[in-house]
Amino acid sequence: MPSNQTPNYALNQWERDDRVLMEDFNADNAKIDAALAAQAGVLAAHSEMLSKLSNCRVHLTSYTGNGICDLAHSPRVPLPAVPKILLVLNNYNMLLHVPETGNYSTILSQSGIGFMGVSWDGTTAVLEQYTSNRSSLMNQRAKYWVIAIYPAE
């Protein structure tokens, strides 16, 4: 019978005068087998998730708003192509746009959820600022990050 066990998996640790039994080894092997199987499951799940993520390309850029919140001064963001998903965000607001669904986008801001238009001038996104909520306009004097997601080629 072992005198001690390991802290993480409670595997047997023998002292010189402990009696060694086959059952103790078998119990340890069962614990190790279960731990390895669980880890293999986690790795398989992560591998599946990563393989799905690798089926896209991501383009990251940024712009700095000029603080003028009207339609004539809408931010224009040049991109390599029209993406499947467009995210524009800063510390206070996030715009989510899916071009296939039309010109309206959802904005999440400190003041709530709103909508804003996004149109396309070729591959340039035009963030049309005709929302009534000035705090969620994407042209305040702040840096904005733009994430464009494309299907893999």
Protein Blocks (a to p, Z undefined) as FASTA:
>chain_A
ZZbdcfklopacddfklccdfklmmmmmmmmmmmmmmmmmmmmmmmmmmmmmmmcccddd
ddddehiacfklgccdddfbdcfbdcdddfkbccdddfknojbdcdddfkbccdddddde
hjaccdddfbfblklpckbccddddddddddZZ
